Amino acid sequence: MVTAVMVGAGNRGKDAYGAWAGEHKQKLQFVAVAEPQPERRNLFAEAHDIPPERCYKGWKDLFAAGKLADLCFVATQDRQHTAPALGALALGYHVLLEKPMAVTEQDCRRLVIASEEVGRQLRVAHVLRYTRFFSTIKEAIMKGLIGKIVNISHSENVSYWHFGHSYVRGNWRRAGEASPVVLAKTCHDLDLLYWLTGHPAVKVSSFGGLFFYRPEQAPPGATPRCLDGCPHLDTCQWSAPRLYLRAVPLLQVGTRSRRLHNRILTGAALRCPGLLRGLSRLYPPLKTLVNWDQWPVSTITDEPSSREAKLQALREGPYGRCVFFCDNDVNDHQVVSIEFAGGVTATLTLHGFASSEGRWIRIEGTGGTQR
Ligand SMILES: NC(=O)c1ccc[n+]([C@@H]2O[C@H](COP(=O)([O-])OP(=O)(O)OC[C@H]3O[C@@H](n4cnc5c(N)ncnc54)[C@H](O)[C@@H]3O)[C@@H](O)[C@H]2O)c1
């Protein structure tokens, strides 16, 4: 059993790591939480039976109490990683730090030096390494099934609605407030390329830009907010009610599921929501299909199952804005070319226009091709 403290009980802290701990109580137990937002702090404390004296308004207060557990999760926003991670290491915690590790090279180096000095583990949440898909590829490479790697082509195809949510309307829309998209999003992919080739990069070049999510691309008559009487409300694929109230893109993902019952239910929720609403009264688990309350809806309000709260968020908050009239500045497409030590080369492409989300990878080896 590992004991842990949580710094930042937001989307990742509460819904990813907190949820995992809830399902694996014999493996991980949270004993304290630091979170400035009272609702989030209370929800996390309730979920993990944390007593009030172990609930803190911020990481400084938490660390003032000394070392309370084995491990510290740092799940604050991109620009708030280094200070709490250094504080946790200084107290002797092992640290699981959300990606991106830090937003400057200097801070990355400070973190590594600090962890080496105190002899504690510093792990960055490059979670894709642990997926079945990428760990199977890694295993095949390690077994030599495709010989020596020569080249990798890798593409991160971010769906239009996910990109609109996170990188146009949301938390990672401005490089100076969060981090550039090549760090915020493709740090996972850059890490994978490094991990799969097994060599550090020696040469890198990169180009990108913000091509589409800008005012010049808005359709005629579009309004700054979707609910301001925009004439494109019913046809625009980025319409905020389409995503946050009706969950259309998420249900569409369900219609491509391998499981027949998922395809039937999500198809029915798209075509006849009234029927599904009626059925959900008889069978409550169906409620999520007619009133989506998970990510990304859980990001826009702390009451994601309340229609009123969602409407208010769309009328007043950042997620109700037209994707062509936001204050975003991060690239919506970018390419990176890398030469690794030993001569292996790789290219990475990121874009925010995919109809369905996913990564592609093609690895060329001296012993064949694995796709
Ligand atoms: N590993 C992945 O696949 C993955 C996926 C998504 C996001 N992330 C990363 O996870 C991090 C968190 O993202 P998120 O979506 O959970 O953000 P979030 O905004 O939902 O959560 C961050 C939380 O930190 C809290 N916080 C702010 N100041 C604090 C302080 N002084 N002490 C303690 N808590 C404080 C905020 O109130 C907030 O609740 C980001 O860096 C993001 O890039 C990683």
The ligand as a MOL file (V3000), in Angstrom:
LIG
                    3D

  0  0  0     0  0            999 V3000
M  V30 BEGIN CTAB
M  V30 COUNTS 44 48 0 0 0
M  V30 BEGIN ATOM
M  V30 1 N -1.0700 13.1030 -18.1990 0
M  V30 2 C -2.0510 13.4460 -19.0170 0
M  V30 3 O -2.4210 12.7220 -19.9290 0
M  V30 4 C -2.7280 14.7820 -18.7990 0
M  V30 5 C -3.9950 15.0070 -19.3480 0
M  V30 6 C -4.5900 16.2350 -19.1220 0
M  V30 7 C -3.9330 17.2160 -18.3900 0
M  V30 8 N -2.6960 16.9780 -17.8910 0 CHG=1
M  V30 9 C -1.9370 17.9830 -17.1140 0
M  V30 10 O -2.4010 17.9120 -15.7610 0
M  V30 11 C -2.2860 19.2030 -15.1470 0
M  V30 12 C -3.5940 19.5560 -14.4890 0
M  V30 13 O -4.6190 19.6300 -15.4700 0
M  V30 14 P -6.1620 19.6610 -15.0370 0
M  V30 15 O -6.9620 19.5790 -16.2680 0
M  V30 16 O -6.3920 18.6820 -13.9280 0 CHG=-1
M  V30 17 O -6.2610 21.1470 -14.4450 0
M  V30 18 P -7.3290 21.7170 -13.4100 0
M  V30 19 O -7.2860 23.1830 -13.5780 0
M  V30 20 O -8.6240 20.9920 -13.5330 0
M  V30 21 O -6.6920 21.3050 -11.9910 0
M  V30 22 C -5.6340 21.9930 -11.3910 0
M  V30 23 C -6.0420 22.2180 -9.9470 0
M  V30 24 O -4.9450 22.7950 -9.2330 0
M  V30 25 C -5.5070 23.6350 -8.2380 0
M  V30 26 N -4.5160 24.5550 -7.6630 0
M  V30 27 C -4.2010 25.8190 -8.0620 0
M  V30 28 N -3.2980 26.3590 -7.2220 0
M  V30 29 C -3.0190 25.4170 -6.2760 0
M  V30 30 C -2.1840 25.3930 -5.1160 0
M  V30 31 N -1.4530 26.4620 -4.7580 0
M  V30 32 N -2.1450 24.2600 -4.3800 0
M  V30 33 C -2.8850 23.1880 -4.7200 0
M  V30 34 N -3.7250 23.1620 -5.7900 0
M  V30 35 C -3.7730 24.2680 -6.5630 0
M  V30 36 C -6.6170 24.3420 -8.9980 0
M  V30 37 O -7.5570 24.9590 -8.1480 0
M  V30 38 C -7.2080 23.2030 -9.8010 0
M  V30 39 O -8.3050 22.5740 -9.1590 0
M  V30 40 C -1.8960 20.1790 -16.2640 0
M  V30 41 O -0.5380 20.4870 -16.1710 0
M  V30 42 C -2.1930 19.4170 -17.5420 0
M  V30 43 O -1.3660 19.7760 -18.6250 0
M  V30 44 C -2.1020 15.7670 -18.0650 0
M  V30 END ATOM
M  V30 BEGIN BOND
M  V30 1 1 1 2
M  V30 2 2 2 3
M  V30 3 1 2 4
M  V30 4 1 4 5
M  V30 5 2 4 44
M  V30 6 2 5 6
M  V30 7 1 6 7
M  V30 8 2 7 8
M  V30 9 1 8 9
M  V30 10 1 8 44
M  V30 11 1 9 10
M  V30 12 1 9 42
M  V30 13 1 10 11
M  V30 14 1 11 12
M  V30 15 1 11 40
M  V30 16 1 12 13
M  V30 17 1 13 14
M  V30 18 2 14 15
M  V30 19 1 14 16
M  V30 20 1 14 17
M  V30 21 1 17 18
M  V30 22 2 18 19
M  V30 23 1 18 20
M  V30 24 1 18 21
M  V30 25 1 21 22
M  V30 26 1 22 23
M  V30 27 1 23 24
M  V30 28 1 23 38
M  V30 29 1 24 25
M  V30 30 1 25 26
M  V30 31 1 25 36
M  V30 32 1 26 27
M  V30 33 1 26 35
M  V30 34 2 27 28
M  V30 35 1 28 29
M  V30 36 1 29 30
M  V30 37 2 29 35
M  V30 38 1 30 31
M  V30 39 2 30 32
M  V30 40 1 32 33
M  V30 41 2 33 34
M  V30 42 1 34 35
M  V30 43 1 36 37
M  V30 44 1 36 38
M  V30 45 1 38 39
M  V30 46 1 40 41
M  V30 47 1 40 42
M  V30 48 1 42 43
M  V30 END BOND
M  V30 END CTAB
M  END
